Amino acid sequence: MKARFDELRSLDLLDGLTDQQLSELLAGGSEVGLRPGLELFREGEHADFWWVLLDGVVDLIRYAGGCCGYRPTCCASG
């Protein structure tokens, strides 16, 4: 848990949190592994999770215009 705390502490996004707040965030979270191609979210839909990427790659795909009504998605990469 100390290693993950240090990883989170190094993120600019979280640098305004106290150690106590960061510990609470870490305690309330879960580390998950994702298979490539898994859709994480779509623009405009309710967010069920708050993601922090510590390792790996996420592809953000946005389809603009056209007649098909595509919406942006975010998928885990291989």
C-alpha positions as a printed NumPy array, in Angstrom:
array([[  0.   ,   0.   ,   0.   ],
       [  2.952,   2.336,   0.693],
       [  4.156,   1.945,  -2.894],
       [  0.749,   2.933,  -4.294],
       [  0.557,   5.865,  -1.869],
       [  3.905,   7.109,  -3.186],
       [  2.742,   6.681,  -6.794],
       [ -0.406,   8.698,  -6.12 ],
       [  1.557,  11.32 ,  -4.183],
       [  3.716,  11.903,  -7.261],
       [  0.71 ,  12.838,  -9.453],
       [  0.218,  16.571, -10.043],
       [ -3.536,  15.976, -10.072],
       [ -3.443,  14.992,  -6.397],
       [ -0.72 ,  17.307,  -5.087],
       [ -3.227,  19.504,  -3.218],
       [ -4.367,  16.625,  -0.988],
       [ -3.068,  16.107,   2.52 ],
       [ -1.533,  12.735,   3.406],
       [ -4.74 ,  11.921,   5.303],
       [ -6.946,  12.754,   2.311],
       [ -4.718,  10.768,  -0.019],
       [ -4.803,   7.796,   2.367],
       [ -8.613,   7.937,   2.427],
       [ -8.733,   8.073,  -1.369],
       [ -6.433,   5.064,  -1.58 ],
       [ -8.416,   3.127,   1.04 ],
       [-11.669,   3.751,  -0.827],
       [-10.298,   2.722,  -4.191],
       [ -9.542,  -0.553,  -5.912],
       [ -6.743,  -1.516,  -8.224],
       [ -8.005,  -3.272, -11.34 ],
       [ -6.411,  -4.833, -14.363],
       [ -8.2  ,  -4.268, -17.656],
       [ -8.26 ,  -6.368, -20.788],
       [ -7.43 ,  -4.63 , -24.071],
       [-10.479,  -3.24 , -25.866],
       [-12.619,  -2.89 , -22.745],
       [-14.788,   0.223, -23.042],
       [-14.341,   2.314, -19.895],
       [-16.738,   5.169, -20.589],
       [-18.635,   7.167, -23.198],
       [-19.012,  10.913, -23.397],
       [-22.302,  12.145, -22.007],
       [-23.05 ,   9.035, -19.963],
       [-23.132,   8.857, -16.173],
       [-19.721,   8.072, -14.69 ],
       [-19.763,   5.003, -12.44 ],
       [-16.054,   5.196, -11.614],
       [-13.233,   7.678, -11.225],
       [-10.139,   6.351, -12.981],
       [ -6.469,   7.009, -12.218],
       [ -4.098,   5.398, -14.708],
       [ -0.839,   4.401, -13.011],
       [  0.54 ,   2.072, -15.666],
       [ -0.345,   1.29 , -19.245],
       [ -2.136,   3.085, -22.053],
       [ -5.691,   4.236, -22.659],
       [ -6.918,   5.12 , -26.137],
       [ -9.34 ,   8.031, -26.343],
       [-11.371,   7.684, -29.516],
       [-13.508,  10.501, -30.82 ],
       [-15.637,  10.349, -33.917],
       [-16.606,  13.821, -35.061],
       [-19.359,  14.688, -37.49 ],
       [-20.864,  12.252, -39.92 ],
       [-24.317,  10.775, -39.972],
       [-23.78 ,   7.805, -37.731],
       [-24.06 ,   9.557, -34.369],
       [-20.831,   8.125, -33.002],
       [-19.887,   9.294, -29.534],
       [-16.429,   9.465, -27.981],
       [-15.308,   6.417, -26.057],
       [-12.338,   5.477, -23.924],
       [-10.89 ,   1.984, -24.199],
       [ -8.079,   0.133, -22.492],
       [ -5.188,  -0.661, -24.825],
       [ -3.061,  -3.746, -25.091]])
